[in-house]
Amino acid sequence: MAFIKKPVTGMRDILPGEMEIRSSLMNIIRETYRKYGFTEIETPVVEHIENLTSKQGGDNEKLIFKVLKRGDKFKKAVEDLKASADASDEEGTGAAVLCEEGLRYDLTLPLSRYYAANAASLPQPFKALQMGSVFRADRPQKGRFRQFMQCDIDVLGDPTNLSEKELILATTDALDRMGFGKYDYYIVINDRRILMELVKYAGMPEEDADRILVVLDKFDKIGADGVDKELAEMGYAAEQIGKLRSLMDGCKKDAAGAAEFTGKIGTDAAKEAGESVADIMNTVMNVPGRKIRVEFDPTLVRGMGYYTGTIFEIKLASFGSSVGGGGRYDKMVGKFTGVNVPAVGFSIGFERIMTILMDDPENGFTRSGEKEAWLIEKGMDSEKLAAILAEATKLRGEGKQILTVTMAKNKKFQKDGLAANGYDQIKEFFNN
C-alpha cells in the first residue's frame, strides 16, 4: 500500500514563502514582548489527561487529542474495562481509562502547571512569553486548523490591573509592528464578575450562569431578539429576560458606559469590576504616542471555564471571528498547589492573522533583497570550489544569505525558480 502524501485532516504543510512570513512575524512578536520584560519559556505539548479534563477549558475539553496508554498498561486497562462491563454491579466501573495523556489545547493550563512546579525559581511577578503549537480536534475551516500556533504573554503574581494594561499595550504594539494596524482592529473588554452579577440581577439562578452566558455570547451573531428568543425557549420568564434586555439596550461602549452599566446592576462586585474595566480603558487609550481603540462589551463572555475577572478579545470589522483574546484566571494555579495566585494572559491568534495577511496582496511582507544564489558548475575543481565556499562563508558572517547550488542543465528554469523564492541576485561560477 502506497504512503499517503496529504497531511492528516486539519493539519497542513507550510511552503517556504509562507514560512518566511511566519518566521518574520514570530521574530517581531518575540522582540516586541521582550522589550516589555516578558521571558520566553517552553512547556511540553503533551499534558496529563487529568489536567486537561479538569473542567477548566470549556468546550475545548471535548476536542482533546488523547494519547493511549502503551504496552502492558494498555492491556491492563482494556482487561479492567472488560471486567467492569461484565460485572453485575457497578464496582470498578470507570476505574480504568485507556489514556493517561493528551495534546494541550492551549498554553494557559500548561503555564499554570509550570508555574506551580517552578515558582520558587522564578521572579515575582513572573512575566511569561510562550509560542508553540496547540491541538484541538475541531472541524477544520479557513483560518481554523487542528494544529495551530499560539503566541501568549502572561503575568503571574500581580493582583492589580497594571498587568491587564501592560498586556494590552504589548499585544497592540506587536500587532502594529506587524503592520496589522491597517485592518482597523480594536479591543473589546468585559469582566466575568460583571456577567455573574448580571445573571443575578435578572433574577436567574446562579447555577444556570454557564448556559445563560453561552446564549449571551451569541449576541453579536443573533442580535438582542435572538438572545431573548433562545432564553425564552430555555424556560426563563419574560420579566427576567426583560431585565437583561433593559440593561443591554443603549449600553455605551466607552469607559463611562462600563461604569454606568455596572452602576445600574448596583452590587459592590459589579461596581468594582466596572471601575476596573473603566480604569483599564482610560489608561491604555490615553498613552501618548499610541492609538488604541478599546470598547466595553457586556456580552463578551469567552468560553474558558478558568476566567475569573477581566476578559478581552481582538476584533476586526472585516473578519468574522476574533483574532486574539485572553483574561484573568486567578484560581488556576491554585488547582495545582491549593494556594491561588493572581494571573492574567493575552493570546494572539497567530493562524488567523496569517490567514488575513496571506489573503492580502499588499500585506507589506516582502522577501529580503540580501539573498544571493550561487550556481556552481558540475565538476568544479576542488581547490577553486574551496575558494568559492570560503567567500560564501565570509559573506554569511557579514549577515548575507548565500545559497550555493549545483548548476542545472536548464539554467533558465533554475533561475526562474530561485527568483520566485526571493533570490534576486544570482551568480554563476565556472571551471574556466
Contacts in CASP RR format, 6 or more apart in sequence:
PFRMAT RR
TARGET T0000
AUTHOR 0000-0000-0000
METHOD contacts of the structure
MODEL  1
MAFIKKPVTGMRDILPGEMEIRSSLMNIIRETYRKYGFTEIETPVVEHIE
NLTSKQGGDNEKLIFKVLKRGDKFKKAVEDLKASADASDEEGTGAAVLCE
EGLRYDLTLPLSRYYAANAASLPQPFKALQMGSVFRADRPQKGRFRQFMQ
CDIDVLGDPTNLSEKELILATTDALDRMGFGKYDYYIVINDRRILMELVK
YAGMPEEDADRILVVLDKFDKIGADGVDKELAEMGYAAEQIGKLRSLMDG
CKKDAAGAAEFTGKIGTDAAKEAGESVADIMNTVMNVPGRKIRVEFDPTL
VRGMGYYTGTIFEIKLASFGSSVGGGGRYDKMVGKFTGVNVPAVGFSIGF
ERIMTILMDDPENGFTRSGEKEAWLIEKGMDSEKLAAILAEATKLRGEGK
QILTVTMAKNKKFQKDGLAANGYDQIKEFFNN
7 13 0 8 1.000
8 146 0 8 1.000
9 140 0 8 1.000
9 146 0 8 1.000
10 140 0 8 1.000
10 145 0 8 1.000
10 146 0 8 1.000
10 147 0 8 1.000
11 145 0 8 1.000
11 146 0 8 1.000
11 147 0 8 1.000
12 145 0 8 1.000
12 147 0 8 1.000
14 22 0 8 1.000
16 421 0 8 1.000
17 367 0 8 1.000
17 421 0 8 1.000
18 354 0 8 1.000
18 358 0 8 1.000
20 367 0 8 1.000
21 354 0 8 1.000
21 357 0 8 1.000
21 358 0 8 1.000
21 363 0 8 1.000
21 365 0 8 1.000
22 149 0 8 1.000
22 354 0 8 1.000
24 365 0 8 1.000
25 178 0 8 1.000
25 350 0 8 1.000
25 353 0 8 1.000
25 354 0 8 1.000
25 357 0 8 1.000
25 365 0 8 1.000
26 131 0 8 1.000
26 151 0 8 1.000
26 350 0 8 1.000
28 174 0 8 1.000
28 177 0 8 1.000
28 178 0 8 1.000
29 131 0 8 1.000
29 151 0 8 1.000
29 174 0 8 1.000
29 178 0 8 1.000
29 348 0 8 1.000
30 40 0 8 1.000
30 129 0 8 1.000
30 131 0 8 1.000
32 170 0 8 1.000
32 173 0 8 1.000
32 174 0 8 1.000
32 177 0 8 1.000
33 129 0 8 1.000
33 153 0 8 1.000
33 170 0 8 1.000
33 174 0 8 1.000
34 40 0 8 1.000
34 129 0 8 1.000
36 127 0 8 1.000
36 153 0 8 1.000
36 166 0 8 1.000
36 169 0 8 1.000
36 170 0 8 1.000
36 173 0 8 1.000
37 127 0 8 1.000
38 127 0 8 1.000
38 128 0 8 1.000
38 129 0 8 1.000
38 153 0 8 1.000
38 170 0 8 1.000
39 123 0 8 1.000
39 126 0 8 1.000
39 127 0 8 1.000
39 128 0 8 1.000
39 129 0 8 1.000
40 128 0 8 1.000
40 129 0 8 1.000
40 130 0 8 1.000
40 131 0 8 1.000
41 111 0 8 1.000
41 114 0 8 1.000
41 128 0 8 1.000
41 129 0 8 1.000
41 130 0 8 1.000
42 130 0 8 1.000
42 132 0 8 1.000
43 104 0 8 1.000
43 107 0 8 1.000
43 110 0 8 1.000
43 111 0 8 1.000
43 113 0 8 1.000
43 114 0 8 1.000
43 130 0 8 1.000
44 104 0 8 1.000
44 110 0 8 1.000
45 103 0 8 1.000
45 104 0 8 1.000
45 132 0 8 1.000
45 133 0 8 1.000
45 134 0 8 1.000
45 135 0 8 1.000
46 67 0 8 1.000
46 101 0 8 1.000
46 102 0 8 1.000
46 103 0 8 1.000
46 104 0 8 1.000
47 101 0 8 1.000
47 102 0 8 1.000
47 103 0 8 1.000
47 104 0 8 1.000
47 109 0 8 1.000
47 110 0 8 1.000
47 113 0 8 1.000
48 100 0 8 1.000
48 101 0 8 1.000
48 102 0 8 1.000
49 64 0 8 1.000
49 66 0 8 1.000
49 67 0 8 1.000
49 97 0 8 1.000
49 99 0 8 1.000
49 100 0 8 1.000
49 101 0 8 1.000
49 102 0 8 1.000
51 109 0 8 1.000
51 113 0 8 1.000
52 61 0 8 1.000
52 64 0 8 1.000
52 102 0 8 1.000
52 104 0 8 1.000
52 105 0 8 1.000
52 109 0 8 1.000
53 61 0 8 1.000
53 64 0 8 1.000
54 109 0 8 1.000
54 335 0 8 1.000
55 61 0 8 1.000
55 305 0 8 1.000
56 109 0 8 1.000
56 304 0 8 1.000
56 305 0 8 1.000
56 306 0 8 1.000
56 332 0 8 1.000
56 335 0 8 1.000
57 105 0 8 1.000
57 106 0 8 1.000
57 109 0 8 1.000
57 303 0 8 1.000
57 304 0 8 1.000
57 305 0 8 1.000
57 306 0 8 1.000
58 303 0 8 1.000
58 304 0 8 1.000
58 305 0 8 1.000
59 303 0 8 1.000
60 105 0 8 1.000
60 106 0 8 1.000
60 136 0 8 1.000
60 304 0 8 1.000
61 105 0 8 1.000
63 105 0 8 1.000
63 136 0 8 1.000
63 137 0 8 1.000
63 138 0 8 1.000
64 102 0 8 1.000
64 103 0 8 1.000
64 105 0 8 1.000
64 136 0 8 1.000
64 137 0 8 1.000
65 102 0 8 1.000
65 103 0 8 1.000
65 135 0 8 1.000
65 136 0 8 1.000
65 137 0 8 1.000
65 146 0 8 1.000
66 98 0 8 1.000
66 99 0 8 1.000
66 101 0 8 1.000
66 102 0 8 1.000
67 99 0 8 1.000
67 100 0 8 1.000
67 101 0 8 1.000
67 102 0 8 1.000
67 103 0 8 1.000
68 74 0 8 1.000
68 98 0 8 1.000
68 99 0 8 1.000
69 77 0 8 1.000
69 98 0 8 1.000
69 99 0 8 1.000
69 100 0 8 1.000
73 100 0 8 1.000
74 98 0 8 1.000
76 96 0 8 1.000
77 96 0 8 1.000
77 97 0 8 1.000
77 98 0 8 1.000
78 98 0 8 1.000
80 92 0 8 1.000
80 95 0 8 1.000
80 96 0 8 1.000
81 94 0 8 1.000
81 96 0 8 1.000
81 98 0 8 1.000
84 91 0 8 1.000
84 92 0 8 1.000
84 93 0 8 1.000
84 94 0 8 1.000
84 95 0 8 1.000
84 96 0 8 1.000
87 93 0 8 1.000
103 134 0 8 1.000
103 135 0 8 1.000
104 110 0 8 1.000
104 134 0 8 1.000
104 135 0 8 1.000
105 134 0 8 1.000
105 135 0 8 1.000
105 136 0 8 1.000
106 134 0 8 1.000
106 150 0 8 1.000
106 304 0 8 1.000
106 347 0 8 1.000
107 130 0 8 1.000
107 132 0 8 1.000
107 134 0 8 1.000
107 150 0 8 1.000
107 152 0 8 1.000
107 347 0 8 1.000
108 152 0 8 1.000
108 154 0 8 1.000
108 304 0 8 1.000
108 306 0 8 1.000
108 329 0 8 1.000
108 332 0 8 1.000
108 345 0 8 1.000
108 347 0 8 1.000
109 306 0 8 1.000
109 332 0 8 1.000
111 128 0 8 1.000
111 130 0 8 1.000
111 152 0 8 1.000
111 154 0 8 1.000
111 156 0 8 1.000
112 329 0 8 1.000
112 332 0 8 1.000
112 333 0 8 1.000
112 335 0 8 1.000
112 336 0 8 1.000
112 343 0 8 1.000
113 336 0 8 1.000
115 122 0 8 1.000
115 126 0 8 1.000
115 128 0 8 1.000
115 156 0 8 1.000
115 333 0 8 1.000
115 341 0 8 1.000
115 343 0 8 1.000
116 333 0 8 1.000
116 334 0 8 1.000
116 336 0 8 1.000
116 337 0 8 1.000
117 336 0 8 1.000
119 126 0 8 1.000
119 341 0 8 1.000
124 157 0 8 1.000
125 155 0 8 1.000
125 156 0 8 1.000
125 157 0 8 1.000
125 158 0 8 1.000
125 163 0 8 1.000
126 155 0 8 1.000
126 156 0 8 1.000
126 157 0 8 1.000
127 153 0 8 1.000
127 154 0 8 1.000
127 155 0 8 1.000
128 152 0 8 1.000
128 153 0 8 1.000
128 154 0 8 1.000
128 155 0 8 1.000
128 156 0 8 1.000
129 152 0 8 1.000
129 153 0 8 1.000
130 150 0 8 1.000
130 151 0 8 1.000
130 152 0 8 1.000
130 153 0 8 1.000
130 154 0 8 1.000
131 149 0 8 1.000
131 150 0 8 1.000
131 151 0 8 1.000
131 152 0 8 1.000
132 149 0 8 1.000
132 150 0 8 1.000
132 151 0 8 1.000
133 147 0 8 1.000
133 148 0 8 1.000
133 149 0 8 1.000
133 150 0 8 1.000
134 147 0 8 1.000
134 148 0 8 1.000
134 149 0 8 1.000
134 150 0 8 1.000
135 146 0 8 1.000
135 147 0 8 1.000
136 146 0 8 1.000
136 148 0 8 1.000
137 146 0 8 1.000
138 144 0 8 1.000
138 146 0 8 1.000
140 146 0 8 1.000
142 355 0 8 1.000
143 351 0 8 1.000
143 352 0 8 1.000
143 355 0 8 1.000
144 351 0 8 1.000
144 352 0 8 1.000
145 351 0 8 1.000
148 349 0 8 1.000
148 350 0 8 1.000
148 351 0 8 1.000
149 349 0 8 1.000
149 350 0 8 1.000
149 351 0 8 1.000
150 347 0 8 1.000
150 348 0 8 1.000
150 349 0 8 1.000
150 350 0 8 1.000
151 347 0 8 1.000
151 348 0 8 1.000
151 349 0 8 1.000
151 350 0 8 1.000
152 345 0 8 1.000
152 346 0 8 1.000
152 347 0 8 1.000
152 348 0 8 1.000
153 167 0 8 1.000
153 170 0 8 1.000
153 171 0 8 1.000
153 345 0 8 1.000
153 346 0 8 1.000
154 343 0 8 1.000
154 344 0 8 1.000
154 345 0 8 1.000
154 346 0 8 1.000
155 163 0 8 1.000
155 166 0 8 1.000
155 167 0 8 1.000
155 343 0 8 1.000
155 344 0 8 1.000
155 345 0 8 1.000
156 333 0 8 1.000
156 341 0 8 1.000
156 342 0 8 1.000
156 343 0 8 1.000
157 341 0 8 1.000
157 342 0 8 1.000
157 343 0 8 1.000
158 342 0 8 1.000
158 344 0 8 1.000
159 330 0 8 1.000
159 342 0 8 1.000
161 276 0 8 1.000
161 279 0 8 1.000
161 280 0 8 1.000
161 310 0 8 1.000
163 342 0 8 1.000
163 344 0 8 1.000
163 345 0 8 1.000
164 280 0 8 1.000
164 310 0 8 1.000
164 312 0 8 1.000
164 327 0 8 1.000
164 328 0 8 1.000
164 344 0 8 1.000
165 280 0 8 1.000
165 283 0 8 1.000
165 284 0 8 1.000
167 344 0 8 1.000
167 345 0 8 1.000
167 346 0 8 1.000
168 187 0 8 1.000
168 280 0 8 1.000
168 284 0 8 1.000
168 292 0 8 1.000
168 294 0 8 1.000
168 312 0 8 1.000
168 346 0 8 1.000
169 284 0 8 1.000
169 287 0 8 1.000
169 290 0 8 1.000
169 292 0 8 1.000
170 346 0 8 1.000
171 314 0 8 1.000
171 346 0 8 1.000
171 348 0 8 1.000
172 187 0 8 1.000
172 284 0 8 1.000
172 290 0 8 1.000
172 292 0 8 1.000
173 290 0 8 1.000
174 348 0 8 1.000
175 181 0 8 1.000
175 185 0 8 1.000
175 314 0 8 1.000
175 348 0 8 1.000
175 353 0 8 1.000
178 353 0 8 1.000
178 357 0 8 1.000
179 364 0 8 1.000
180 353 0 8 1.000
183 316 0 8 1.000
183 318 0 8 1.000
183 319 0 8 1.000
183 356 0 8 1.000
184 316 0 8 1.000
184 317 0 8 1.000
184 318 0 8 1.000
185 293 0 8 1.000
185 314 0 8 1.000
185 315 0 8 1.000
185 316 0 8 1.000
185 323 0 8 1.000
186 293 0 8 1.000
186 294 0 8 1.000
186 295 0 8 1.000
186 314 0 8 1.000
186 315 0 8 1.000
186 316 0 8 1.000
187 292 0 8 1.000
187 293 0 8 1.000
187 294 0 8 1.000
187 295 0 8 1.000
187 312 0 8 1.000
187 313 0 8 1.000
187 314 0 8 1.000
187 315 0 8 1.000
188 294 0 8 1.000
188 295 0 8 1.000
188 296 0 8 1.000
188 297 0 8 1.000
188 300 0 8 1.000
188 312 0 8 1.000
188 313 0 8 1.000
188 315 0 8 1.000
189 258 0 8 1.000
189 277 0 8 1.000
189 280 0 8 1.000
189 281 0 8 1.000
189 294 0 8 1.000
189 295 0 8 1.000
189 296 0 8 1.000
189 297 0 8 1.000
189 300 0 8 1.000
189 310 0 8 1.000
189 311 0 8 1.000
189 312 0 8 1.000
190 277 0 8 1.000
190 296 0 8 1.000
190 297 0 8 1.000
190 298 0 8 1.000
190 299 0 8 1.000
190 300 0 8 1.000
190 301 0 8 1.000
190 310 0 8 1.000
190 311 0 8 1.000
190 312 0 8 1.000
191 273 0 8 1.000
191 274 0 8 1.000
191 276 0 8 1.000
191 277 0 8 1.000
191 309 0 8 1.000
191 310 0 8 1.000
191 311 0 8 1.000
192 307 0 8 1.000
192 308 0 8 1.000
192 309 0 8 1.000
192 310 0 8 1.000
192 311 0 8 1.000
192 328 0 8 1.000
193 269 0 8 1.000
193 270 0 8 1.000
193 272 0 8 1.000
193 273 0 8 1.000
193 308 0 8 1.000
193 309 0 8 1.000
194 261 0 8 1.000
194 262 0 8 1.000
194 265 0 8 1.000
194 270 0 8 1.000
194 273 0 8 1.000
194 274 0 8 1.000
194 277 0 8 1.000
194 298 0 8 1.000
195 209 0 8 1.000
195 213 0 8 1.000
195 216 0 8 1.000
195 298 0 8 1.000
195 301 0 8 1.000
196 206 0 8 1.000
196 209 0 8 1.000
196 269 0 8 1.000
197 262 0 8 1.000
197 265 0 8 1.000
197 266 0 8 1.000
197 267 0 8 1.000
197 269 0 8 1.000
197 270 0 8 1.000
197 273 0 8 1.000
198 244 0 8 1.000
198 247 0 8 1.000
198 265 0 8 1.000
198 270 0 8 1.000
198 298 0 8 1.000
199 206 0 8 1.000
199 208 0 8 1.000
199 209 0 8 1.000
199 212 0 8 1.000
199 213 0 8 1.000
200 206 0 8 1.000
200 267 0 8 1.000
201 243 0 8 1.000
201 247 0 8 1.000
201 265 0 8 1.000
201 266 0 8 1.000
201 267 0 8 1.000
201 270 0 8 1.000
202 240 0 8 1.000
202 241 0 8 1.000
202 242 0 8 1.000
202 243 0 8 1.000
202 244 0 8 1.000
203 240 0 8 1.000
203 243 0 8 1.000
204 212 0 8 1.000
204 236 0 8 1.000
204 240 0 8 1.000
211 234 0 8 1.000
212 231 0 8 1.000
212 234 0 8 1.000
212 236 0 8 1.000
213 301 0 8 1.000
214 301 0 8 1.000
215 227 0 8 1.000
215 230 0 8 1.000
215 231 0 8 1.000
215 234 0 8 1.000
216 227 0 8 1.000
216 244 0 8 1.000
216 299 0 8 1.000
216 301 0 8 1.000
217 299 0 8 1.000
217 300 0 8 1.000
217 301 0 8 1.000
217 302 0 8 1.000
217 303 0 8 1.000
218 226 0 8 1.000
218 227 0 8 1.000
218 230 0 8 1.000
219 227 0 8 1.000
219 248 0 8 1.000
219 299 0 8 1.000
220 299 0 8 1.000
222 230 0 8 1.000
224 245 0 8 1.000
224 248 0 8 1.000
224 249 0 8 1.000
227 244 0 8 1.000
228 241 0 8 1.000
228 242 0 8 1.000
228 245 0 8 1.000
231 240 0 8 1.000
231 241 0 8 1.000
231 244 0 8 1.000
232 238 0 8 1.000
232 241 0 8 1.000
247 261 0 8 1.000
247 264 0 8 1.000
247 265 0 8 1.000
247 298 0 8 1.000
248 298 0 8 1.000
248 299 0 8 1.000
251 257 0 8 1.000
251 261 0 8 1.000
251 296 0 8 1.000
251 298 0 8 1.000
252 260 0 8 1.000
252 261 0 8 1.000
252 296 0 8 1.000
253 295 0 8 1.000
253 296 0 8 1.000
253 297 0 8 1.000
254 281 0 8 1.000
254 295 0 8 1.000
254 296 0 8 1.000
255 277 0 8 1.000
255 278 0 8 1.000
255 279 0 8 1.000
255 281 0 8 1.000
255 282 0 8 1.000
255 285 0 8 1.000
255 296 0 8 1.000
256 278 0 8 1.000
257 278 0 8 1.000
257 296 0 8 1.000
258 274 0 8 1.000
258 277 0 8 1.000
258 278 0 8 1.000
258 281 0 8 1.000
258 296 0 8 1.000
259 274 0 8 1.000
259 275 0 8 1.000
259 278 0 8 1.000
261 274 0 8 1.000
261 296 0 8 1.000
261 298 0 8 1.000
262 270 0 8 1.000
262 271 0 8 1.000
262 273 0 8 1.000
262 274 0 8 1.000
262 275 0 8 1.000
262 277 0 8 1.000
263 270 0 8 1.000
263 271 0 8 1.000
263 274 0 8 1.000
265 271 0 8 1.000
273 309 0 8 1.000
276 310 0 8 1.000
277 296 0 8 1.000
277 310 0 8 1.000
278 296 0 8 1.000
280 294 0 8 1.000
280 310 0 8 1.000
281 294 0 8 1.000
281 296 0 8 1.000
284 290 0 8 1.000
284 292 0 8 1.000
284 294 0 8 1.000
285 292 0 8 1.000
285 293 0 8 1.000
285 294 0 8 1.000
300 311 0 8 1.000
300 312 0 8 1.000
300 313 0 8 1.000
301 311 0 8 1.000
302 311 0 8 1.000
302 313 0 8 1.000
302 325 0 8 1.000
302 326 0 8 1.000
302 327 0 8 1.000
304 329 0 8 1.000
306 329 0 8 1.000
306 331 0 8 1.000
306 332 0 8 1.000
307 326 0 8 1.000
307 327 0 8 1.000
307 328 0 8 1.000
307 329 0 8 1.000
308 328 0 8 1.000
308 329 0 8 1.000
308 330 0 8 1.000
308 331 0 8 1.000
309 327 0 8 1.000
309 328 0 8 1.000
309 330 0 8 1.000
310 327 0 8 1.000
310 328 0 8 1.000
310 344 0 8 1.000
311 325 0 8 1.000
311 326 0 8 1.000
311 327 0 8 1.000
311 328 0 8 1.000
312 325 0 8 1.000
312 326 0 8 1.000
312 327 0 8 1.000
312 346 0 8 1.000
313 322 0 8 1.000
313 324 0 8 1.000
313 325 0 8 1.000
313 326 0 8 1.000
314 322 0 8 1.000
314 323 0 8 1.000
314 324 0 8 1.000
314 325 0 8 1.000
314 348 0 8 1.000
314 349 0 8 1.000
315 322 0 8 1.000
315 323 0 8 1.000
316 323 0 8 1.000
316 356 0 8 1.000
319 352 0 8 1.000
319 356 0 8 1.000
321 352 0 8 1.000
323 348 0 8 1.000
323 349 0 8 1.000
323 352 0 8 1.000
323 353 0 8 1.000
323 356 0 8 1.000
324 346 0 8 1.000
324 347 0 8 1.000
324 348 0 8 1.000
324 349 0 8 1.000
324 352 0 8 1.000
325 346 0 8 1.000
325 347 0 8 1.000
325 349 0 8 1.000
326 344 0 8 1.000
326 345 0 8 1.000
326 346 0 8 1.000
326 347 0 8 1.000
327 344 0 8 1.000
327 345 0 8 1.000
327 346 0 8 1.000
328 342 0 8 1.000
328 343 0 8 1.000
328 344 0 8 1.000
328 345 0 8 1.000
329 343 0 8 1.000
329 344 0 8 1.000
329 345 0 8 1.000
330 340 0 8 1.000
330 341 0 8 1.000
330 342 0 8 1.000
330 343 0 8 1.000
331 340 0 8 1.000
332 343 0 8 1.000
333 339 0 8 1.000
333 340 0 8 1.000
333 341 0 8 1.000
333 343 0 8 1.000
334 340 0 8 1.000
334 341 0 8 1.000
357 363 0 8 1.000
357 365 0 8 1.000
367 421 0 8 1.000
367 422 0 8 1.000
368 401 0 8 1.000
368 422 0 8 1.000
369 422 0 8 1.000
369 424 0 8 1.000
369 425 0 8 1.000
370 399 0 8 1.000
370 400 0 8 1.000
370 401 0 8 1.000
371 401 0 8 1.000
371 403 0 8 1.000
371 422 0 8 1.000
371 423 0 8 1.000
371 424 0 8 1.000
371 425 0 8 1.000
372 395 0 8 1.000
372 400 0 8 1.000
372 401 0 8 1.000
372 402 0 8 1.000
372 403 0 8 1.000
372 423 0 8 1.000
372 425 0 8 1.000
372 426 0 8 1.000
372 427 0 8 1.000
373 402 0 8 1.000
373 403 0 8 1.000
373 405 0 8 1.000
373 418 0 8 1.000
373 423 0 8 1.000
373 425 0 8 1.000
373 426 0 8 1.000
373 427 0 8 1.000
374 388 0 8 1.000
374 392 0 8 1.000
374 402 0 8 1.000
374 403 0 8 1.000
374 404 0 8 1.000
374 405 0 8 1.000
374 426 0 8 1.000
374 427 0 8 1.000
374 428 0 8 1.000
374 429 0 8 1.000
375 405 0 8 1.000
375 406 0 8 1.000
375 407 0 8 1.000
375 408 0 8 1.000
375 411 0 8 1.000
375 414 0 8 1.000
375 415 0 8 1.000
375 426 0 8 1.000
375 427 0 8 1.000
375 428 0 8 1.000
375 429 0 8 1.000
376 385 0 8 1.000
376 388 0 8 1.000
376 404 0 8 1.000
376 405 0 8 1.000
376 406 0 8 1.000
376 407 0 8 1.000
376 429 0 8 1.000
377 407 0 8 1.000
377 428 0 8 1.000
377 429 0 8 1.000
377 430 0 8 1.000
377 431 0 8 1.000
378 406 0 8 1.000
378 407 0 8 1.000
379 431 0 8 1.000
380 388 0 8 1.000
380 429 0 8 1.000
380 431 0 8 1.000
381 431 0 8 1.000
384 429 0 8 1.000
384 431 0 8 1.000
388 404 0 8 1.000
388 429 0 8 1.000
389 404 0 8 1.000
392 402 0 8 1.000
392 404 0 8 1.000
395 402 0 8 1.000
396 402 0 8 1.000
403 418 0 8 1.000
403 423 0 8 1.000
405 414 0 8 1.000
407 414 0 8 1.000
407 428 0 8 1.000
408 414 0 8 1.000
411 428 0 8 1.000
415 426 0 8 1.000
418 426 0 8 1.000
419 426 0 8 1.000
END
